[in-house]
Each structure stands twice: as structure tokens, then as C-alpha cells.
Amino acid sequence: MTNKKYSEEQLIELIKYPLLTDKTTKLIEENQYSFAVSKKANKSLIKMAIEYIFQVKVKNINTSNQPDKKRRVGKFIGRKSSYKKAIVTLHDGNTINLFPEN
């Protein structure tokens, strides 16, 4: 772990939102969850944030930087911003409830 102390707000701001696609919902069955995280976050910070926010035990983290993508609307060309993706594997018996019951 890192020696620097991080506040609760800084840990919460590292995790932006969960990524919910067909592929990531299949990974949930294998106890793996995907999140978009801050570009500056490293694996140890992501582990601290996930364990603090969801009260679970993290086994492994894989990260990747997603590239920019061009998007076109009519004659206008723009860019879809890039982000960092983290795939978090949890220990057996730990789960994250991404779909809360109302």
C-alpha cells in the first residue's frame, strides 16, 4: 500500500461509475466488476477505494486506458473522451450489489 493518507472524499472521487455492458454483466457471474476510474488512479488506490466504498475484499485488479473515439453527427466530427477502466476481482463470498431492489 501507499504511505500517503487519503481522505474519504478523495477515495470516493476515484471511482466514477460502473460499466454495464453485455460483456461486463457476464463477468459479474465470475465475481468480477468493471468500473470507470480516474486517469490518475493506480491499482493500490483503486483497491483502497473499492474496499472502502463497498465494504468488500479485493483479490485482483486489472486496468486499461481506453482510447479516444471519433463520433460524427451529420457534418460535425467530434471526440468521445477517453477513460481508464478497472476490472476488479473479489474474494469468494464478497459481492457488490449494482442493481438495488426498490
VENLIN-V334070 format. One record per helix or strand of 2 or more residues. SS is the DSSP state (a for helix, b for strand). FROM is the first residue (numbers start at 0). TO is the last residue. Records with the same first field share a line. If there is no record, write none. Layout:
SS=FROM-TO, FROM-TO
//
This chain:
a=7-13, 21-27, 42-53
b=14-17, 31-36, 57-65, 68-72, 75-79, 82-89
//
